[in-house]
Structures are given as structure tokens and as C-alpha cells.
Amino acid sequence: MSDKAVKFLEGEKVYLRPYEPEDLDLLYRSLYSAEGRRLTGTQQIFTRQTTADFIEKIGGDNSRVDMVICARQGNQPVGEVVLNDIDFINRSANIRIGIFYEKDYSQGYGSEALILLLTHAFGGLNLHRVGLGVFAFNDRARHVYEKLGFKQEGILRDSLYYDFQYHDQILMSILADEFRARHRPA
């Protein structure tokens, strides 16, 4: 990726850009990261073709914003952050994030990417509420969400069956005024 990459949203460590057809191999490989699959509860099997079709489809879908997270140093893709199920009538959406490979975990990329996309959600798209679900065993993610201001709303008990065990999913959300109180734009 060159220094002339499209940069939709920029932070200190990362910038966010849209998916391009050239990202097929990157996304396809990341879908088979064992730890990434566990943390997200992914059990679906993907083919290169379904992954290519997905990348093509998301570009024209107004109910979602899919962004590749790129480290500013080296312009390397490190993950994705997605605002989906956007409901412009009720001014709400869901957010999800995934860092592609374990070597990039705990580098601050995810926190900054979430702040960038939430700033867009509340400031650019005029949303009021953004929610998410996180599995109870994902302590690192729960810590990040709480640090950013997400509040727990409830628990979906035994909602995921993975590796011969049931796991709870914790539902969390943040409202626009809560986000602005913690993350005032410069």
C-alpha cells in the first residue's frame, strides 16, 4: 500500500479506508485465523468466491460502513471495523471490530479505530446509539469497550456454542452524548 492510499478517517496510529477488490486475499486469510474465529464465534466456512462477492456487495450497501484498519506506520492493514445494521429512523447501529492477526493485538489499533468510526457514527451519520455484542470470555475486548464508555445492557445466556461449550454474549452500547463526554473532537 502506498502513501497515497485513500484515508477516510485518520488517527495517530491508524487510518480507516474502504475495502478494495485487492483486499480479497487479506480478508480471506484472516477469516481462518484460529484465535480470530474463536473471539468472534465464527463457525461459518468461507470460500474465496463468497469473500470476493462480499467485498463487492458491501460497497453499495447503505446500511453498513466497512473499513479496513491500516497502521499508519508502513500502511499495513491490521484489521477491520464495521458499522452495520444502520437504522437511520431510530438513529442506531451495531459496531464490530476484528484485528486480523495476533501479532497486532494489544497495539492500540482497535481502540483508535473504534473511536474514529464512532466519531463518524455520531458526528457524520447523526446516530444516537451504537451497540455491540461481545462474548464473556473475551476479557480484552470487554476492557476496551468499557474504557471507551460502552455500558453493559444485558446478557444473552448460552448464545454461542463453540468448542463443545456454551458461552454468554454480553450486550453493550454507547449513546452519542456519552461518547462526546469522553471523546470530545479536537
Stockholm file with secondary structure:
# STOCKHOLM 1.0

chainA/1-186         MSDKAVKFLEGEKVYLRPYEPEDLDLLYRSLYSAEGRRLTGTQQIFTRQTTADFIEKIGGDNSRVDMVICARQGNQPVGEVVLNDIDFINRSANIRIGIFYEKDYSQGYGSEALILLLTHAFGGLNLHRVGLGVFAFNDRARHVYEKLGFKQEGILRDSLYYDFQYHDQILMSILADEFRARHRPA
#=GR chainA/1-186 SS CCTTCCCSEECSSEEEEECCGGGHHHHHHHTTCHHHHHHHTCCCCCCHHHHHHHHHHHTTCTTCEEEEEEETTTTEEEEEEEEEEEETTTTEEEEEEEESSGGGTTSSHHHHHHHHHHHIIIIISCCSEEEEEEETTCHHHHHHHHHHTCEEEEEEEEEEEETTEEEEEEEEEEEHHHHHHHSCCC
#=GC SS_cons         CCTTCCCSEECSSEEEEECCGGGHHHHHHHTTCHHHHHHHTCCCCCCHHHHHHHHHHHTTCTTCEEEEEEETTTTEEEEEEEEEEEETTTTEEEEEEEESSGGGTTSSHHHHHHHHHHHIIIIISCCSEEEEEEETTCHHHHHHHHHHTCEEEEEEEEEEEETTEEEEEEEEEEEHHHHHHHSCCC
//
